[in-house]
Amino acid sequence: MELAGRLARIKPSSTLAVTAKVLELKAAGKQVIGFAAGEPDFDTWPHVCDAARASIARGDFRYTAVGGTPELKNAILTKLARDNGLEYEASQVIASCGGKHSLYNALQSVVDPGDEVLIIGPYWVSYIDLTVMAEGVPKVVMAREEAGFKLTAAQLDAAIGPKTKLVIINSPSNPTGAAYTEEELSGLGKVLAKHDVWVLTDDVYEFVRYDGERPRHLAAIEPSLAGRTLVVNSVSKTYAMTGWRIGYTAGPAEVIKAMATIQGQSTSNPSSIAQAAAAAALSGDQSRLGPMVEEFQHRRDYICERINAIDGLSVAVPQGAFYVFVNAKGAIERGGFKTADELALAILENALVGLVGGTDFGSSEHFRISYATSLDQIERGMDNIENWLASL
């Protein structure tokens, strides 16, 4: 018996694959440093954990509504109004089992076979495969490194074609950390307003921004997009809740209803306990966010300085998220490698540092490092990389 043919069109997540390899080597007794996982190393906030314990104490062990409890939906609505200036009703939001699940449901709801999904590269690894799983056609338009990995309005306008159904905007970006200014978002918004396309904003890193920049949301800057914009977010990165698996989407009621139909036939509701925790995270005290972002910025500054001091490597300083997308062209050529993926594998095997080659992000000359780990780990990892590259 053969497996389903669709499996030949999608691939495993490269970030998860490297993380699994790092864990495998650690289990074998190797002192491996992991720079692959996009996961804050901070603990989930105490009041969020308290909310989960209270939910357990109340006996909240039953199914909830498919799209989330009233408590969580109200918290999402409050958050969107407070932080993004976006007003929605309960019928216009849905909670899902993580941000990736939200993206899956969204693409399944609006993309038909043959529809183009415009993806800005370098891009998060799963955008391509989520599009393929919806039987859409990924159309990648690459942002230039010299432009900070940000797409211009003119590039976007030229890339949108008659088959384009959906445009995905991710700011700050995984893997580059590129973050659009309000002026840049306004330019993109004016282009999108001219074209009859769906817009999906992946906002999971919205609060991990540096240097004081915090623009309004694209849908607030260009209100004409509201009726065809899907706002996707999660509690994973902002609140160090990756394992709690709660994401959410806001958008037109008919799309949210469609997403609930898909979710109702797959996972049903997210965990009831995790929903209570997420509601507390979104509606409660936000004061721990500032110190966490300050620590990420400190790590960013250190790792960029270290990378740019290594012969054969360079990096554009990111404005957000907790990744650097390292240009390794010089090191690739000096070491006789074909791609940054080969170099990344060699670094794992020889320097015992796990990072992710850039091919699945859209560039074979880059690799991604996550600095969502302690400064001590970053120092040791960069020492290992620098020493091994110097031996080539």
URFEN-V93308 format. One record per residue. N is the residue number from 1. RES is the residue in one letter. PSI is psi in radians with two decimals (* if undefined). Layout:
n->N res->RES psi->PSI
n->N res->RES psi->PSI
This chain:
n->1 res->M psi->2.48
n->2 res->E psi->2.68
n->3 res->L psi->2.89
n->4 res->A psi->2.47
n->5 res->G psi->-0.44
n->6 res->R psi->-0.42
n->7 res->L psi->-0.42
n->8 res->A psi->-0.25
n->9 res->R psi->-0.12
n->10 res->I psi->2.81
n->11 res->K psi->2.77
n->12 res->P psi->2.73
n->13 res->S psi->2.18
n->14 res->S psi->-0.57
n->15 res->T psi->-0.75
n->16 res->L psi->-0.59
n->17 res->A psi->-0.76
n->18 res->V psi->-0.72
n->19 res->T psi->-0.73
n->20 res->A psi->-0.69
n->21 res->K psi->-0.69
n->22 res->V psi->-0.79
n->23 res->L psi->-0.65
n->24 res->E psi->-0.78
n->25 res->L psi->-0.67
n->26 res->K psi->-0.71
n->27 res->A psi->-0.46
n->28 res->A psi->0.09
n->29 res->G psi->0.09
n->30 res->K psi->2.49
n->31 res->Q psi->1.33
n->32 res->V psi->2.45
n->33 res->I psi->2.19
n->34 res->G psi->2.02
n->35 res->F psi->0.36
n->36 res->A psi->-0.73
n->37 res->A psi->2.32
n->38 res->G psi->1.24
n->39 res->E psi->2.01
n->40 res->P psi->2.44
n->41 res->D psi->0.16
n->42 res->F psi->2.77
n->43 res->D psi->2.62
n->44 res->T psi->2.46
n->45 res->W psi->2.48
n->46 res->P psi->-0.76
n->47 res->H psi->-0.41
n->48 res->V psi->-0.76
n->49 res->C psi->-0.65
n->50 res->D psi->-0.69
n->51 res->A psi->-0.65
n->52 res->A psi->-0.75
n->53 res->R psi->-0.70
n->54 res->A psi->-0.63
n->55 res->S psi->-0.73
n->56 res->I psi->-0.76
n->57 res->A psi->-0.56
n->58 res->R psi->-0.22
n->59 res->G psi->0.64
n->60 res->D psi->1.19
n->61 res->F psi->0.19
n->62 res->R psi->2.97
n->63 res->Y psi->2.59
n->64 res->T psi->3.14
n->65 res->A psi->2.57
n->66 res->V psi->-0.76
n->67 res->G psi->0.08
n->68 res->G psi->2.78
n->69 res->T psi->2.73
n->70 res->P psi->-0.66
n->71 res->E psi->-0.83
n->72 res->L psi->-0.75
n->73 res->K psi->-0.72
n->74 res->N psi->-0.66
n->75 res->A psi->-0.69
n->76 res->I psi->-0.78
n->77 res->L psi->-0.72
n->78 res->T psi->-0.78
n->79 res->K psi->-0.82
n->80 res->L psi->-0.66
n->81 res->A psi->-0.78
n->82 res->R psi->-0.82
n->83 res->D psi->-0.45
n->84 res->N psi->-0.12
n->85 res->G psi->0.52
n->86 res->L psi->2.21
n->87 res->E psi->2.18
n->88 res->Y psi->2.91
n->89 res->E psi->2.92
n->90 res->A psi->-0.56
n->91 res->S psi->-0.13
n->92 res->Q psi->0.22
n->93 res->V psi->2.61
n->94 res->I psi->2.41
n->95 res->A psi->2.44
n->96 res->S psi->-3.12
n->97 res->C psi->1.10
n->98 res->G psi->2.85
n->99 res->G psi->-0.64
n->100 res->K psi->-0.67
n->101 res->H psi->-0.68
n->102 res->S psi->-0.79
n->103 res->L psi->-0.74
n->104 res->Y psi->-0.88
n->105 res->N psi->-0.69
n->106 res->A psi->-0.83
n->107 res->L psi->-0.67
n->108 res->Q psi->-0.46
n->109 res->S psi->-0.47
n->110 res->V psi->-0.21
n->111 res->V psi->2.19
n->112 res->D psi->2.83
n->113 res->P psi->2.27
n->114 res->G psi->-0.23
n->115 res->D psi->2.45
n->116 res->E psi->2.39
n->117 res->V psi->2.05
n->118 res->L psi->2.13
n->119 res->I psi->2.21
n->120 res->I psi->2.15
n->121 res->G psi->2.68
n->122 res->P psi->2.54
n->123 res->Y psi->2.78
n->124 res->W psi->2.43
n->125 res->V psi->-0.54
n->126 res->S psi->-0.24
n->127 res->Y psi->-0.74
n->128 res->I psi->-0.88
n->129 res->D psi->-0.61
n->130 res->L psi->-0.63
n->131 res->T psi->-0.80
n->132 res->V psi->-0.69
n->133 res->M psi->-0.45
n->134 res->A psi->0.12
n->135 res->E psi->0.39
n->136 res->G psi->3.07
n->137 res->V psi->1.96
n->138 res->P psi->2.30
n->139 res->K psi->1.91
n->140 res->V psi->2.29
n->141 res->V psi->2.09
n->142 res->M psi->2.29
n->143 res->A psi->2.54
n->144 res->R psi->2.45
n->145 res->E psi->-0.68
n->146 res->E psi->-0.27
n->147 res->A psi->0.31
n->148 res->G psi->0.40
n->149 res->F psi->0.54
n->150 res->K psi->2.39
n->151 res->L psi->2.42
n->152 res->T psi->2.81
n->153 res->A psi->-0.67
n->154 res->A psi->-0.70
n->155 res->Q psi->-0.76
n->156 res->L psi->-0.78
n->157 res->D psi->-0.74
n->158 res->A psi->-0.48
n->159 res->A psi->-0.48
n->160 res->I psi->2.16
n->161 res->G psi->-3.07
n->162 res->P psi->-0.40
n->163 res->K psi->-0.04
n->164 res->T psi->2.15
n->165 res->K psi->-0.57
n->166 res->L psi->2.45
n->167 res->V psi->2.27
n->168 res->I psi->2.20
n->169 res->I psi->2.15
n->170 res->N psi->1.88
n->171 res->S psi->2.18
n->172 res->P psi->2.74
n->173 res->S psi->2.49
n->174 res->N psi->1.99
n->175 res->P psi->-0.04
n->176 res->T psi->-0.37
n->177 res->G psi->0.10
n->178 res->A psi->2.38
n->179 res->A psi->2.20
n->180 res->Y psi->2.48
n->181 res->T psi->2.97
n->182 res->E psi->-0.67
n->183 res->E psi->-0.73
n->184 res->E psi->-0.72
n->185 res->L psi->-0.66
n->186 res->S psi->-0.72
n->187 res->G psi->-0.76
n->188 res->L psi->-0.71
n->189 res->G psi->-0.70
n->190 res->K psi->-0.67
n->191 res->V psi->-0.83
n->192 res->L psi->-0.57
n->193 res->A psi->-0.43
n->194 res->K psi->-0.35
n->195 res->H psi->2.50
n->196 res->D psi->1.34
n->197 res->V psi->2.70
n->198 res->W psi->2.59
n->199 res->V psi->2.27
n->200 res->L psi->2.13
n->201 res->T psi->2.13
n->202 res->D psi->1.81
n->203 res->D psi->0.35
n->204 res->V psi->-0.38
n->205 res->Y psi->0.35
n->206 res->E psi->-0.60
n->207 res->F psi->-0.20
n->208 res->V psi->1.29
n->209 res->R psi->2.58
n->210 res->Y psi->2.93
n->211 res->D psi->0.42
n->212 res->G psi->0.05
n->213 res->E psi->2.27
n->214 res->R psi->1.44
n->215 res->P psi->2.86
n->216 res->R psi->2.84
n->217 res->H psi->2.59
n->218 res->L psi->-0.74
n->219 res->A psi->-0.35
n->220 res->A psi->-0.59
n->221 res->I psi->-0.70
n->222 res->E psi->1.41
n->223 res->P psi->-0.41
n->224 res->S psi->-0.27
n->225 res->L psi->-0.16
n->226 res->A psi->-0.68
n->227 res->G psi->-0.09
n->228 res->R psi->0.47
n->229 res->T psi->2.34
n->230 res->L psi->2.09
n->231 res->V psi->1.97
n->232 res->V psi->2.36
n->233 res->N psi->3.08
n->234 res->S psi->2.98
n->235 res->V psi->-0.02
n->236 res->S psi->-0.91
n->237 res->K psi->-0.77
n->238 res->T psi->-0.70
n->239 res->Y psi->0.26
n->240 res->A psi->0.92
n->241 res->M psi->0.66
n->242 res->T psi->-0.72
n->243 res->G psi->-0.17
n->244 res->W psi->-0.42
n->245 res->R psi->1.08
n->246 res->I psi->2.06
n->247 res->G psi->2.97
n->248 res->Y psi->2.76
n->249 res->T psi->2.45
n->250 res->A psi->2.49
n->251 res->G psi->-2.95
n->252 res->P psi->2.48
n->253 res->A psi->-0.62
n->254 res->E psi->-0.56
n->255 res->V psi->-0.75
n->256 res->I psi->-0.68
n->257 res->K psi->-0.72
n->258 res->A psi->-0.73
n->259 res->M psi->-0.66
n->260 res->A psi->-0.61
n->261 res->T psi->-0.82
n->262 res->I psi->-0.80
n->263 res->Q psi->-0.63
n->264 res->G psi->-0.41
n->265 res->Q psi->0.07
n->266 res->S psi->-1.35
n->267 res->T psi->-0.34
n->268 res->S psi->-2.55
n->269 res->N psi->2.71
n->270 res->P psi->2.96
n->271 res->S psi->2.28
n->272 res->S psi->-0.68
n->273 res->I psi->-0.77
n->274 res->A psi->-0.58
n->275 res->Q psi->-0.71
n->276 res->A psi->-0.69
n->277 res->A psi->-0.76
n->278 res->A psi->-0.67
n->279 res->A psi->-0.71
n->280 res->A psi->-0.67
n->281 res->A psi->-0.82
n->282 res->L psi->-0.59
n->283 res->S psi->-0.19
n->284 res->G psi->-2.88
n->285 res->D psi->2.26
n->286 res->Q psi->0.20
n->287 res->S psi->-0.35
n->288 res->R psi->-0.26
n->289 res->L psi->-0.76
n->290 res->G psi->-0.92
n->291 res->P psi->-0.60
n->292 res->M psi->-0.79
n->293 res->V psi->-0.66
n->294 res->E psi->-0.71
n->295 res->E psi->-0.72
n->296 res->F psi->-0.71
n->297 res->Q psi->-0.69
n->298 res->H psi->-0.77
n->299 res->R psi->-0.72
n->300 res->R psi->-0.83
n->301 res->D psi->-0.74
n->302 res->Y psi->-0.85
n->303 res->I psi->-0.60
n->304 res->C psi->-0.71
n->305 res->E psi->-0.76
n->306 res->R psi->-0.78
n->307 res->I psi->-0.80
n->308 res->N psi->-0.19
n->309 res->A psi->-0.09
n->310 res->I psi->2.22
n->311 res->D psi->2.21
n->312 res->G psi->-0.10
n->313 res->L psi->2.60
n->314 res->S psi->2.77
n->315 res->V psi->2.45
n->316 res->A psi->2.32
n->317 res->V psi->2.11
n->318 res->P psi->2.68
n->319 res->Q psi->-0.13
n->320 res->G psi->-3.02
n->321 res->A psi->-2.85
n->322 res->F psi->0.86
n->323 res->Y psi->2.65
n->324 res->V psi->2.41
n->325 res->F psi->1.77
n->326 res->V psi->2.20
n->327 res->N psi->2.00
n->328 res->A psi->0.36
n->329 res->K psi->-0.78
n->330 res->G psi->-0.75
n->331 res->A psi->-0.61
n->332 res->I psi->-0.84
n->333 res->E psi->-0.75
n->334 res->R psi->-0.61
n->335 res->G psi->-0.07
n->336 res->G psi->0.45
n->337 res->F psi->2.76
n->338 res->K psi->-0.63
n->339 res->T psi->2.91
n->340 res->A psi->-0.43
n->341 res->D psi->-0.74
n->342 res->E psi->-0.72
n->343 res->L psi->-0.76
n->344 res->A psi->-0.70
n->345 res->L psi->-0.72
n->346 res->A psi->-0.66
n->347 res->I psi->-0.71
n->348 res->L psi->-0.79
n->349 res->E psi->-0.56
n->350 res->N psi->-0.63
n->351 res->A psi->-0.11
n->352 res->L psi->0.77
n->353 res->V psi->2.17
n->354 res->G psi->2.03
n->355 res->L psi->3.03
n->356 res->V psi->2.15
n->357 res->G psi->2.67
n->358 res->G psi->-0.06
n->359 res->T psi->-0.77
n->360 res->D psi->-0.12
n->361 res->F psi->-0.11
n->362 res->G psi->0.02
n->363 res->S psi->2.18
n->364 res->S psi->0.00
n->365 res->E psi->0.07
n->366 res->H psi->2.79
n->367 res->F psi->2.74
n->368 res->R psi->2.34
n->369 res->I psi->2.27
n->370 res->S psi->2.20
n->371 res->Y psi->0.49
n->372 res->A psi->0.94
n->373 res->T psi->3.02
n->374 res->S psi->2.71
n->375 res->L psi->-0.61
n->376 res->D psi->-0.78
n->377 res->Q psi->-0.69
n->378 res->I psi->-0.79
n->379 res->E psi->-0.84
n->380 res->R psi->-0.73
n->381 res->G psi->-0.76
n->382 res->M psi->-0.62
n->383 res->D psi->-0.82
n->384 res->N psi->-0.80
n->385 res->I psi->-0.83
n->386 res->E psi->-0.79
n->387 res->N psi->-0.70
n->388 res->W psi->-0.73
n->389 res->L psi->-0.61
n->390 res->A psi->-0.37
n->391 res->S psi->-0.16
n->392 res->L psi->*
